[in-house]
Amino acid sequence: MFPLAQLDDLVFGGWDIFPDDMYHAATKAGVLSHTHLAPIRQELEKIKPLPAVFDTAYVSRITGPM
């Protein structure tokens, strides 16, 4: 068996076509209620996505920034 990584050893991140931090992205998307997001707002605001690229030929229901 392998030991699980500690929470302090994990790094969270991602890519998105929108530059919003994770708190604002989750708020806009309705991922969780304000009650759930409010306690971790400061931590989520620190997570900023790397820029992503998309092609409307494959993603037809999203209009991203140009």
N, CA, C and O atoms as a CHARMM CRD file, in Angstrom:
* protein
*
  264
    1    1 MET  N      0.83600  -1.18800   0.00000 PROA 1      0.00000
    2    1 MET  CA     0.00000   0.00000   0.00000 PROA 1      0.00000
    3    1 MET  C      0.88100   1.25200   0.00000 PROA 1      0.00000
    4    1 MET  O      1.98500   1.27000   0.54300 PROA 1      0.00000
    5    2 PHE  N      0.35300   2.27100  -0.61900 PROA 2      0.00000
    6    2 PHE  CA     1.02800   3.56400  -0.64900 PROA 2      0.00000
    7    2 PHE  C      0.28900   4.53300   0.26800 PROA 2      0.00000
    8    2 PHE  O     -0.94200   4.53500   0.29300 PROA 2      0.00000
    9    3 PRO  N      1.01900   5.35900   1.02300 PROA 3      0.00000
   10    3 PRO  CA     0.33500   6.33800   1.86500 PROA 3      0.00000
   11    3 PRO  C     -0.29700   7.43600   1.00200 PROA 3      0.00000
   12    3 PRO  O      0.23400   7.78900  -0.05100 PROA 3      0.00000
   13    4 LEU  N     -1.41000   7.95900   1.44600 PROA 4      0.00000
   14    4 LEU  CA    -2.05900   9.05900   0.74300 PROA 4      0.00000
   15    4 LEU  C     -1.28100  10.35100   0.95600 PROA 4      0.00000
   16    4 LEU  O     -0.64000  10.54300   1.99000 PROA 4      0.00000
   17    5 ALA  N     -1.34700  11.21600  -0.02000 PROA 5      0.00000
   18    5 ALA  CA    -0.69400  12.53100   0.10200 PROA 5      0.00000
   19    5 ALA  C     -1.43900  13.36300   1.14000 PROA 5      0.00000
   20    5 ALA  O     -2.65200  13.23900   1.30300 PROA 5      0.00000
   21    6 GLN  N     -0.70500  14.19500   1.82400 PROA 6      0.00000
   22    6 GLN  CA    -1.30500  15.11200   2.78000 PROA 6      0.00000
   23    6 GLN  C     -1.93400  16.28000   2.01900 PROA 6      0.00000
   24    6 GLN  O     -1.50200  16.59500   0.91000 PROA 6      0.00000
   25    7 LEU  N     -2.92700  16.91000   2.58700 PROA 7      0.00000
   26    7 LEU  CA    -3.59900  18.02500   1.92700 PROA 7      0.00000
   27    7 LEU  C     -2.60700  19.14000   1.57800 PROA 7      0.00000
   28    7 LEU  O     -2.74200  19.77800   0.53400 PROA 7      0.00000
   29    8 ASP  N     -1.61900  19.37900   2.43700 PROA 8      0.00000
   30    8 ASP  CA    -0.62000  20.42300   2.17100 PROA 8      0.00000
   31    8 ASP  C      0.26900  20.09100   0.96800 PROA 8      0.00000
   32    8 ASP  O      0.92800  20.98000   0.42900 PROA 8      0.00000
   33    9 ASP  N      0.29300  18.82900   0.54300 PROA 9      0.00000
   34    9 ASP  CA     1.10600  18.40800  -0.59100 PROA 9      0.00000
   35    9 ASP  C      0.37300  18.56000  -1.93100 PROA 9      0.00000
   36    9 ASP  O      0.98600  18.41700  -2.98900 PROA 9      0.00000
   37   10 LEU  N     -0.91500  18.84400  -1.89200 PROA 10     0.00000
   38   10 LEU  CA    -1.71000  18.95700  -3.11300 PROA 10     0.00000
   39   10 LEU  C     -1.66700  20.37200  -3.66400 PROA 10     0.00000
   40   10 LEU  O     -1.59600  21.34400  -2.91300 PROA 10     0.00000
   41   11 VAL  N     -1.71100  20.47300  -4.97900 PROA 11     0.00000
   42   11 VAL  CA    -1.75500  21.76100  -5.66900 PROA 11     0.00000
   43   11 VAL  C     -2.99800  21.75800  -6.53700 PROA 11     0.00000
   44   11 VAL  O     -3.21100  20.83000  -7.31600 PROA 11     0.00000
   45   12 PHE  N     -3.82500  22.79600  -6.40800 PROA 12     0.00000
   46   12 PHE  CA    -5.03900  22.89800  -7.18600 PROA 12     0.00000
   47   12 PHE  C     -4.86400  23.94500  -8.27200 PROA 12     0.00000
   48   12 PHE  O     -4.27600  25.00100  -8.03600 PROA 12     0.00000
   49   13 GLY  N     -5.36400  23.65800  -9.44300 PROA 13     0.00000
   50   13 GLY  CA    -5.26400  24.60000 -10.54900 PROA 13     0.00000
   51   13 GLY  C     -6.08600  24.10200 -11.71800 PROA 13     0.00000
   52   13 GLY  O     -6.77300  23.08500 -11.62300 PROA 13     0.00000
   53   14 GLY  N     -6.01000  24.82200 -12.81400 PROA 14     0.00000
   54   14 GLY  CA    -6.74300  24.40700 -13.99100 PROA 14     0.00000
   55   14 GLY  C     -6.62600  25.43700 -15.09200 PROA 14     0.00000
   56   14 GLY  O     -5.91700  26.43500 -14.96200 PROA 14     0.00000
   57   15 TRP  N     -7.32400  25.18300 -16.16500 PROA 15     0.00000
   58   15 TRP  CA    -7.34100  26.07900 -17.32000 PROA 15     0.00000
   59   15 TRP  C     -8.76500  26.52400 -17.55300 PROA 15     0.00000
   60   15 TRP  O     -9.70400  25.76200 -17.32400 PROA 15     0.00000
   61   16 ASP  N     -8.93500  27.75700 -18.00800 PROA 16     0.00000
   62   16 ASP  CA   -10.26800  28.25800 -18.34100 PROA 16     0.00000
   63   16 ASP  C    -10.13000  29.37000 -19.36900 PROA 16     0.00000
   64   16 ASP  O     -9.10900  30.05700 -19.41900 PROA 16     0.00000
   65   17 ILE  N    -11.15700  29.54300 -20.18500 PROA 17     0.00000
   66   17 ILE  CA   -11.12800  30.62300 -21.17000 PROA 17     0.00000
   67   17 ILE  C    -11.46700  31.95400 -20.53000 PROA 17     0.00000
   68   17 ILE  O    -11.21200  33.01100 -21.10700 PROA 17     0.00000
   69   18 PHE  N    -12.04600  31.90600 -19.33200 PROA 18     0.00000
   70   18 PHE  CA   -12.37700  33.11900 -18.60200 PROA 18     0.00000
   71   18 PHE  C    -11.35300  33.33200 -17.48600 PROA 18     0.00000
   72   18 PHE  O    -10.94300  32.36400 -16.84400 PROA 18     0.00000
   73   19 PRO  N    -10.93600  34.55700 -17.24400 PROA 19     0.00000
   74   19 PRO  CA    -9.86600  34.80600 -16.26500 PROA 19     0.00000
   75   19 PRO  C    -10.32800  34.87900 -14.80900 PROA 19     0.00000
   76   19 PRO  O     -9.52400  35.17300 -13.92400 PROA 19     0.00000
   77   20 ASP  N    -11.60000  34.61800 -14.54900 PROA 20     0.00000
   78   20 ASP  CA   -12.12200  34.73100 -13.18300 PROA 20     0.00000
   79   20 ASP  C    -11.40100  33.79200 -12.22800 PROA 20     0.00000
   80   20 ASP  O    -11.03500  32.67700 -12.60000 PROA 20     0.00000
   81   21 ASP  N    -11.19700  34.24900 -10.98800 PROA 21     0.00000
   82   21 ASP  CA   -10.65600  33.35500  -9.97700 PROA 21     0.00000
   83   21 ASP  C    -11.71800  32.29500  -9.66600 PROA 21     0.00000
   84   21 ASP  O    -12.86400  32.41500 -10.09700 PROA 21     0.00000
   85   22 MET  N    -11.33800  31.27400  -8.92700 PROA 22     0.00000
   86   22 MET  CA   -12.24000  30.14300  -8.70500 PROA 22     0.00000
   87   22 MET  C    -13.48500  30.50900  -7.89600 PROA 22     0.00000
   88   22 MET  O    -14.53900  29.90400  -8.08800 PROA 22     0.00000
   89   23 TYR  N    -13.38100  31.47600  -7.00700 PROA 23     0.00000
   90   23 TYR  CA   -14.57600  31.88300  -6.25700 PROA 23     0.00000
   91   23 TYR  C    -15.60600  32.49300  -7.20200 PROA 23     0.00000
   92   23 TYR  O    -16.77500  32.10900  -7.18500 PROA 23     0.00000
   93   24 HSD  N    -15.17200  33.43800  -8.02000 PROA 24     0.00000
   94   24 HSD  CA   -16.11600  34.10700  -8.92200 PROA 24     0.00000
   95   24 HSD  C    -16.61900  33.16400 -10.00800 PROA 24     0.00000
   96   24 HSD  O    -17.77700  33.25500 -10.41500 PROA 24     0.00000
   97   25 ALA  N    -15.77000  32.26300 -10.48100 PROA 25     0.00000
   98   25 ALA  CA   -16.20200  31.28200 -11.47200 PROA 25     0.00000
   99   25 ALA  C    -17.25600  30.34900 -10.87900 PROA 25     0.00000
  100   25 ALA  O    -18.25600  30.05300 -11.53200 PROA 25     0.00000
  101   26 ALA  N    -17.04200  29.88700  -9.65400 PROA 26     0.00000
  102   26 ALA  CA   -18.00700  28.99700  -9.01100 PROA 26     0.00000
  103   26 ALA  C    -19.31700  29.72200  -8.71600 PROA 26     0.00000
  104   26 ALA  O    -20.39500  29.13700  -8.82300 PROA 26     0.00000
  105   27 THR  N    -19.21900  31.00200  -8.34400 PROA 27     0.00000
  106   27 THR  CA   -20.41900  31.79200  -8.07900 PROA 27     0.00000
  107   27 THR  C    -21.24400  31.95100  -9.35500 PROA 27     0.00000
  108   27 THR  O    -22.45600  31.73500  -9.34500 PROA 27     0.00000
  109   28 LYS  N    -20.58500  32.32800 -10.45700 PROA 28     0.00000
  110   28 LYS  CA   -21.29200  32.50400 -11.73200 PROA 28     0.00000
  111   28 LYS  C    -21.91500  31.20400 -12.23600 PROA 28     0.00000
  112   28 LYS  O    -23.02200  31.20300 -12.77500 PROA 28     0.00000
  113   29 ALA  N    -21.19500  30.10300 -12.05400 PROA 29     0.00000
  114   29 ALA  CA   -21.66100  28.81300 -12.56500 PROA 29     0.00000
  115   29 ALA  C    -22.71500  28.17400 -11.67400 PROA 29     0.00000
  116   29 ALA  O    -23.37800  27.22000 -12.08200 PROA 29     0.00000
  117   30 GLY  N    -22.87600  28.69600 -10.45200 PROA 30     0.00000
  118   30 GLY  CA   -23.85200  28.11900  -9.54200 PROA 30     0.00000
  119   30 GLY  C    -23.42800  26.74300  -9.04500 PROA 30     0.00000
  120   30 GLY  O    -24.26800  25.89200  -8.75300 PROA 30     0.00000
  121   31 VAL  N    -22.12300  26.53100  -8.95200 PROA 31     0.00000
  122   31 VAL  CA   -21.58400  25.23100  -8.54700 PROA 31     0.00000
  123   31 VAL  C    -22.03800  24.87000  -7.13400 PROA 31     0.00000
  124   31 VAL  O    -22.48600  23.75100  -6.88700 PROA 31     0.00000
  125   32 LEU  N    -21.92300  25.80100  -6.22900 PROA 32     0.00000
  126   32 LEU  CA   -22.35900  25.62200  -4.84400 PROA 32     0.00000
  127   32 LEU  C    -23.09600  26.88000  -4.40800 PROA 32     0.00000
  128   32 LEU  O    -22.98900  27.92800  -5.04500 PROA 32     0.00000
  129   33 SER  N    -23.83200  26.76600  -3.33700 PROA 33     0.00000
  130   33 SER  CA   -24.55200  27.92900  -2.81700 PROA 33     0.00000
  131   33 SER  C    -23.58500  28.89300  -2.14000 PROA 33     0.00000
  132   33 SER  O    -22.46200  28.52600  -1.79300 PROA 33     0.00000
  133   34 HSD  N    -24.03300  30.11800  -1.96000 PROA 34     0.00000
  134   34 HSD  CA   -23.22300  31.12900  -1.26500 PROA 34     0.00000
  135   34 HSD  C    -22.85300  30.64000   0.13300 PROA 34     0.00000
  136   34 HSD  O    -21.75900  30.92700   0.61900 PROA 34     0.00000
  137   35 THR  N    -23.73900  29.91800   0.77200 PROA 35     0.00000
  138   35 THR  CA   -23.49000  29.39000   2.11600 PROA 35     0.00000
  139   35 THR  C    -22.26200  28.48200   2.13200 PROA 35     0.00000
  140   35 THR  O    -21.49200  28.49900   3.09200 PROA 35     0.00000
  141   36 HSD  N    -22.07700  27.69800   1.08100 PROA 36     0.00000
  142   36 HSD  CA   -20.93600  26.79000   1.01000 PROA 36     0.00000
  143   36 HSD  C    -19.65500  27.50300   0.55700 PROA 36     0.00000
  144   36 HSD  O    -18.55800  27.15600   0.99500 PROA 36     0.00000
  145   37 LEU  N    -19.80300  28.49600  -0.31900 PROA 37     0.00000
  146   37 LEU  CA   -18.63100  29.18200  -0.86100 PROA 37     0.00000
  147   37 LEU  C    -18.06300  30.24700   0.08600 PROA 37     0.00000
  148   37 LEU  O    -16.85100  30.46000   0.12200 PROA 37     0.00000
  149   38 ALA  N    -18.91200  30.89900   0.83200 PROA 38     0.00000
  150   38 ALA  CA   -18.48000  32.01700   1.68200 PROA 38     0.00000
  151   38 ALA  C    -17.34000  31.65200   2.64100 PROA 38     0.00000
  152   38 ALA  O    -16.39100  32.42700   2.76100 PROA 38     0.00000
  153   39 PRO  N    -17.39500  30.50700   3.32700 PROA 39     0.00000
  154   39 PRO  CA   -16.31500  30.19600   4.28000 PROA 39     0.00000
  155   39 PRO  C    -14.94100  29.98800   3.63400 PROA 39     0.00000
  156   39 PRO  O    -13.91800  30.14500   4.29900 PROA 39     0.00000
  157   40 ILE  N    -14.91200  29.63700   2.34500 PROA 40     0.00000
  158   40 ILE  CA   -13.62300  29.37500   1.68300 PROA 40     0.00000
  159   40 ILE  C    -13.32700  30.39600   0.58400 PROA 40     0.00000
  160   40 ILE  O    -12.48700  30.16500  -0.28600 PROA 40     0.00000
  161   41 ARG  N    -14.02400  31.51600   0.63900 PROA 41     0.00000
  162   41 ARG  CA   -13.86800  32.54000  -0.39100 PROA 41     0.00000
  163   41 ARG  C    -12.42000  32.98600  -0.56100 PROA 41     0.00000
  164   41 ARG  O    -11.92500  33.04400  -1.68600 PROA 41     0.00000
  165   42 GLN  N    -11.73900  33.30000   0.52400 PROA 42     0.00000
  166   42 GLN  CA   -10.35900  33.80900   0.43100 PROA 42     0.00000
  167   42 GLN  C     -9.43200  32.79900  -0.23900 PROA 42     0.00000
  168   42 GLN  O     -8.57500  33.17800  -1.03700 PROA 42     0.00000
  169   43 GLU  N     -9.59700  31.52600   0.07800 PROA 43     0.00000
  170   43 GLU  CA    -8.75800  30.50200  -0.53700 PROA 43     0.00000
  171   43 GLU  C     -9.07900  30.35900  -2.01800 PROA 43     0.00000
  172   43 GLU  O     -8.16400  30.23400  -2.83300 PROA 43     0.00000
  173   44 LEU  N    -10.36000  30.37600  -2.38600 PROA 44     0.00000
  174   44 LEU  CA   -10.75700  30.23800  -3.78500 PROA 44     0.00000
  175   44 LEU  C    -10.32300  31.43400  -4.62900 PROA 44     0.00000
  176   44 LEU  O     -9.98600  31.27700  -5.80300 PROA 44     0.00000
  177   45 GLU  N    -10.33100  32.61600  -4.04100 PROA 45     0.00000
  178   45 GLU  CA    -9.91900  33.80300  -4.79200 PROA 45     0.00000
  179   45 GLU  C     -8.42800  33.77300  -5.15100 PROA 45     0.00000
  180   45 GLU  O     -7.99900  34.46900  -6.07100 PROA 45     0.00000
  181   46 LYS  N     -7.65100  32.98200  -4.43800 PROA 46     0.00000
  182   46 LYS  CA    -6.22200  32.86600  -4.72600 PROA 46     0.00000
  183   46 LYS  C     -5.94400  31.95200  -5.92000 PROA 46     0.00000
  184   46 LYS  O     -4.85600  31.99700  -6.49500 PROA 46     0.00000
  185   47 ILE  N     -6.91300  31.13300  -6.29200 PROA 47     0.00000
  186   47 ILE  CA    -6.71600  30.18100  -7.39200 PROA 47     0.00000
  187   47 ILE  C     -7.16300  30.83200  -8.69100 PROA 47     0.00000
  188   47 ILE  O     -8.34900  31.08300  -8.90500 PROA 47     0.00000
  189   48 LYS  N     -6.19300  31.09800  -9.54900 PROA 48     0.00000
  190   48 LYS  CA    -6.46100  31.74500 -10.84000 PROA 48     0.00000
  191   48 LYS  C     -6.15100  30.73600 -11.94400 PROA 48     0.00000
  192   48 LYS  O     -5.13300  30.04800 -11.87600 PROA 48     0.00000
  193   49 PRO  N     -7.00700  30.63800 -12.95500 PROA 49     0.00000
  194   49 PRO  CA    -6.76600  29.64300 -13.99800 PROA 49     0.00000
  195   49 PRO  C     -5.66600  30.06500 -14.96300 PROA 49     0.00000
  196   49 PRO  O     -5.42400  31.25300 -15.17600 PROA 49     0.00000
  197   50 LEU  N     -5.01700  29.08300 -15.53100 PROA 50     0.00000
  198   50 LEU  CA    -4.10700  29.32400 -16.63200 PROA 50     0.00000
  199   50 LEU  C     -4.97400  29.59900 -17.86900 PROA 50     0.00000
  200   50 LEU  O     -6.08100  29.06800 -17.96000 PROA 50     0.00000
  201   51 PRO  N     -4.50500  30.40700 -18.81300 PROA 51     0.00000
  202   51 PRO  CA    -5.31700  30.69700 -19.99300 PROA 51     0.00000
  203   51 PRO  C     -5.53300  29.44000 -20.84200 PROA 51     0.00000
  204   51 PRO  O     -4.61700  28.64600 -21.05400 PROA 51     0.00000
  205   52 ALA  N     -6.73900  29.28900 -21.30600 PROA 52     0.00000
  206   52 ALA  CA    -7.08700  28.14600 -22.15500 PROA 52     0.00000
  207   52 ALA  C     -7.46000  28.63400 -23.55200 PROA 52     0.00000
  208   52 ALA  O     -7.77900  29.80600 -23.75600 PROA 52     0.00000
  209   53 VAL  N     -7.41200  27.73100 -24.48200 PROA 53     0.00000
  210   53 VAL  CA    -7.76700  28.03300 -25.86700 PROA 53     0.00000
  211   53 VAL  C     -8.92100  27.11500 -26.24300 PROA 53     0.00000
  212   53 VAL  O     -8.94300  25.94500 -25.85900 PROA 53     0.00000
  213   54 PHE  N     -9.87100  27.64200 -26.98700 PROA 54     0.00000
  214   54 PHE  CA   -10.94000  26.77700 -27.46700 PROA 54     0.00000
  215   54 PHE  C    -11.31500  27.19400 -28.87600 PROA 54     0.00000
  216   54 PHE  O    -11.03600  28.31500 -29.30300 PROA 54     0.00000
  217   55 ASP  N    -11.94300  26.29100 -29.58300 PROA 55     0.00000
  218   55 ASP  CA   -12.34900  26.51600 -30.96800 PROA 55     0.00000
  219   55 ASP  C    -13.86100  26.35200 -31.03100 PROA 55     0.00000
  220   55 ASP  O    -14.38900  25.31300 -30.63500 PROA 55     0.00000
  221   56 THR  N    -14.55800  27.36500 -31.52500 PROA 56     0.00000
  222   56 THR  CA   -16.02400  27.30900 -31.58300 PROA 56     0.00000
  223   56 THR  C    -16.51900  26.20400 -32.51000 PROA 56     0.00000
  224   56 THR  O    -17.70400  25.87000 -32.47900 PROA 56     0.00000
  225   57 ALA  N    -15.65500  25.63500 -33.32500 PROA 57     0.00000
  226   57 ALA  CA   -16.05800  24.49400 -34.15000 PROA 57     0.00000
  227   57 ALA  C    -16.33900  23.27000 -33.27800 PROA 57     0.00000
  228   57 ALA  O    -17.11700  22.39700 -33.66300 PROA 57     0.00000
  229   58 TYR  N    -15.70600  23.20500 -32.10100 PROA 58     0.00000
  230   58 TYR  CA   -15.88000  22.07200 -31.19500 PROA 58     0.00000
  231   58 TYR  C    -16.70300  22.44000 -29.96300 PROA 58     0.00000
  232   58 TYR  O    -17.36200  21.57900 -29.37900 PROA 58     0.00000
  233   59 VAL  N    -16.67100  23.68800 -29.57100 PROA 59     0.00000
  234   59 VAL  CA   -17.40700  24.16800 -28.40500 PROA 59     0.00000
  235   59 VAL  C    -18.37600  25.22800 -28.89400 PROA 59     0.00000
  236   59 VAL  O    -18.02100  26.39700 -29.04000 PROA 59     0.00000
  237   60 SER  N    -19.59500  24.80400 -29.14200 PROA 60     0.00000
  238   60 SER  CA   -20.53500  25.72700 -29.80000 PROA 60     0.00000
  239   60 SER  C    -21.41400  26.52200 -28.84900 PROA 60     0.00000
  240   60 SER  O    -22.05000  27.48900 -29.26700 PROA 60     0.00000
  241   61 ARG  N    -21.46300  26.13600 -27.57400 PROA 61     0.00000
  242   61 ARG  CA   -22.37100  26.83800 -26.65300 PROA 61     0.00000
  243   61 ARG  C    -21.67200  27.81500 -25.73400 PROA 61     0.00000
  244   61 ARG  O    -22.27200  28.28500 -24.76700 PROA 61     0.00000
  245   62 ILE  N    -20.41400  28.13300 -26.01100 PROA 62     0.00000
  246   62 ILE  CA   -19.66500  29.08400 -25.19600 PROA 62     0.00000
  247   62 ILE  C    -19.05800  30.13300 -26.10100 PROA 62     0.00000
  248   62 ILE  O    -18.48300  29.81500 -27.14200 PROA 62     0.00000
  249   63 THR  N    -19.18900  31.37700 -25.70200 PROA 63     0.00000
  250   63 THR  CA   -18.50200  32.45700 -26.40400 PROA 63     0.00000
  251   63 THR  C    -17.48800  33.02900 -25.42300 PROA 63     0.00000
  252   63 THR  O    -17.85700  33.64300 -24.42200 PROA 63     0.00000
  253   64 GLY  N    -16.23200  32.82500 -25.71200 PROA 64     0.00000
  254   64 GLY  CA   -15.18300  33.27500 -24.81900 PROA 64     0.00000
  255   64 GLY  C    -14.62500  34.62800 -25.22700 PROA 64     0.00000
  256   64 GLY  O    -14.97600  35.17200 -26.27400 PROA 64     0.00000
  257   65 PRO  N    -13.76400  35.15200 -24.39600 PROA 65     0.00000
  258   65 PRO  CA   -13.12300  36.42600 -24.71200 PROA 65     0.00000
  259   65 PRO  C    -12.18500  36.26600 -25.91900 PROA 65     0.00000
  260   65 PRO  O    -11.59400  35.20600 -26.11900 PROA 65     0.00000
  261   66 MET  N    -12.06400  37.29200 -26.68400 PROA 66     0.00000
  262   66 MET  CA   -11.18000  37.24900 -27.86800 PROA 66     0.00000
  263   66 MET  C     -9.91400  38.01300 -27.59300 PROA 66     0.00000
  264   66 MET  O     -9.04300  38.09600 -28.45800 PROA 66     0.00000
